[in-house]
Amino acid sequence: MFHQSGGCCDGSAPMCYPRGEFLLGTRDVYLGEIEGCPFYMGADQFERWKHTQLIIDVVAGRGAGFSVEAPRGLRFLTRSRVLDEAELGALEAIRPT
């Protein structure tokens, strides 16, 4: 599973854990899946990023100490772009009330 780190020790990298080894909080938000793996983010962070598309990439480099890619010489990286007005409108239309 993936969890978008909010900073501190792991920076702001997306972290990947074996399924069941990361305890989700009651305020974690499910964002979707990456290759069949669920992807979450804390609610406070989601409020700051909800207007963006997140693009998770893998690049060469030193990964974070707790993420599964760390010993492989790779790291996950979050890239983003701001959604346009039409995309934001489409999201508003599908949000539950």
TORKOL-4160 file (C-alpha; in steps of 0.2 Angstrom, whole numbers, padded with zeros to 4 digits, m for minus):
97
<pt num="1" X="0000" Y="0000" Z="0000"/>
<pt num="2" X="0005" Y="0018" Z="m0003"/>
<pt num="3" X="0004" Y="0033" Z="0009"/>
<pt num="4" X="0008" Y="0050" Z="0005"/>
<pt num="5" X="0020" Y="0056" Z="0018"/>
<pt num="6" X="0016" Y="0073" Z="0026"/>
<pt num="7" X="0034" Y="0078" Z="0029"/>
<pt num="8" X="0045" Y="0077" Z="0044"/>
<pt num="9" X="0057" Y="0062" Z="0044"/>
<pt num="10" X="0052" Y="0055" Z="0027"/>
<pt num="11" X="0050" Y="0072" Z="0018"/>
<pt num="12" X="0035" Y="0072" Z="0007"/>
<pt num="13" X="0038" Y="0056" Z="m0003"/>
<pt num="14" X="0025" Y="0043" Z="m0006"/>
<pt num="15" X="0029" Y="0028" Z="0005"/>
<pt num="16" X="0026" Y="0010" Z="0000"/>
<pt num="17" X="0023" Y="m0003" Z="0013"/>
<pt num="18" X="0019" Y="m0021" Z="0013"/>
<pt num="19" X="0000" Y="m0023" Z="0014"/>
<pt num="20" X="m0005" Y="m0023" Z="0032"/>
<pt num="21" X="0011" Y="m0016" Z="0040"/>
<pt num="22" X="0006" Y="0002" Z="0040"/>
<pt num="23" X="m0009" Y="0007" Z="0052"/>
<pt num="24" X="m0021" Y="0019" Z="0044"/>
<pt num="25" X="m0028" Y="0033" Z="0055"/>
<pt num="26" X="m0047" Y="0037" Z="0055"/>
<pt num="27" X="m0043" Y="0053" Z="0045"/>
<pt num="28" X="m0033" Y="0045" Z="0031"/>
<pt num="29" X="m0041" Y="0048" Z="0014"/>
<pt num="30" X="m0042" Y="0034" Z="0001"/>
<pt num="31" X="m0036" Y="0041" Z="m0016"/>
<pt num="32" X="m0036" Y="0026" Z="m0027"/>
<pt num="33" X="m0024" Y="0013" Z="m0032"/>
<pt num="34" X="m0007" Y="0012" Z="m0040"/>
<pt num="35" X="m0005" Y="m0005" Z="m0049"/>
<pt num="36" X="m0018" Y="m0013" Z="m0038"/>
<pt num="37" X="m0010" Y="m0006" Z="m0022"/>
<pt num="38" X="m0021" Y="0006" Z="m0012"/>
<pt num="39" X="m0015" Y="0024" Z="m0010"/>
<pt num="40" X="m0019" Y="0035" Z="0005"/>
<pt num="41" X="m0016" Y="0052" Z="0012"/>
<pt num="42" X="m0019" Y="0061" Z="0028"/>
<pt num="43" X="m0035" Y="0072" Z="0028"/>
<pt num="44" X="m0026" Y="0088" Z="0033"/>
<pt num="45" X="m0014" Y="0086" Z="0019"/>
<pt num="46" X="m0028" Y="0081" Z="0007"/>
<pt num="47" X="m0036" Y="0098" Z="0010"/>
<pt num="48" X="m0021" Y="0106" Z="0004"/>
<pt num="49" X="m0018" Y="0095" Z="m0011"/>
<pt num="50" X="m0036" Y="0092" Z="m0017"/>
<pt num="51" X="m0035" Y="0104" Z="m0031"/>
<pt num="52" X="m0021" Y="0094" Z="m0039"/>
<pt num="53" X="m0018" Y="0079" Z="m0049"/>
<pt num="54" X="m0004" Y="0068" Z="m0041"/>
<pt num="55" X="0007" Y="0059" Z="m0052"/>
<pt num="56" X="0018" Y="0045" Z="m0043"/>
<pt num="57" X="0034" Y="0041" Z="m0052"/>
<pt num="58" X="0049" Y="0030" Z="m0048"/>
<pt num="59" X="0067" Y="0037" Z="m0050"/>
<pt num="60" X="0084" Y="0032" Z="m0047"/>
<pt num="61" X="0091" Y="0038" Z="m0030"/>
<pt num="62" X="0091" Y="0035" Z="m0012"/>
<pt num="63" X="0073" Y="0030" Z="m0005"/>
<pt num="64" X="0066" Y="0034" Z="0012"/>
<pt num="65" X="0071" Y="0022" Z="0026"/>
<pt num="66" X="0054" Y="0014" Z="0029"/>
<pt num="67" X="0048" Y="0012" Z="0011"/>
<pt num="68" X="0050" Y="m0004" Z="0002"/>
<pt num="69" X="0060" Y="0003" Z="m0013"/>
<pt num="70" X="0074" Y="0010" Z="m0001"/>
<pt num="71" X="0087" Y="m0004" Z="m0003"/>
<pt num="72" X="0084" Y="m0005" Z="m0022"/>
<pt num="73" X="0092" Y="0011" Z="m0026"/>
<pt num="74" X="0076" Y="0019" Z="m0031"/>
<pt num="75" X="0063" Y="0031" Z="m0023"/>
<pt num="76" X="0046" Y="0036" Z="m0026"/>
<pt num="77" X="0042" Y="0054" Z="m0031"/>
<pt num="78" X="0026" Y="0064" Z="m0031"/>
<pt num="79" X="0024" Y="0076" Z="m0045"/>
<pt num="80" X="0008" Y="0087" Z="m0046"/>
<pt num="81" X="m0001" Y="0099" Z="m0058"/>
<pt num="82" X="m0016" Y="0110" Z="m0053"/>
<pt num="83" X="m0033" Y="0104" Z="m0060"/>
<pt num="84" X="m0041" Y="0116" Z="m0072"/>
<pt num="85" X="m0059" Y="0123" Z="m0069"/>
<pt num="86" X="m0067" Y="0109" Z="m0079"/>
<pt num="87" X="m0058" Y="0096" Z="m0070"/>
<pt num="88" X="m0063" Y="0104" Z="m0053"/>
<pt num="89" X="m0081" Y="0105" Z="m0058"/>
<pt num="90" X="m0081" Y="0087" Z="m0063"/>
<pt num="91" X="m0074" Y="0082" Z="m0046"/>
<pt num="92" X="m0087" Y="0093" Z="m0037"/>
<pt num="93" X="m0101" Y="0084" Z="m0047"/>
<pt num="94" X="m0096" Y="0067" Z="m0040"/>
<pt num="95" X="m0092" Y="0072" Z="m0022"/>
<pt num="96" X="m0104" Y="0064" Z="m0009"/>
<pt num="97" X="m0115" Y="0076" Z="0000"/>
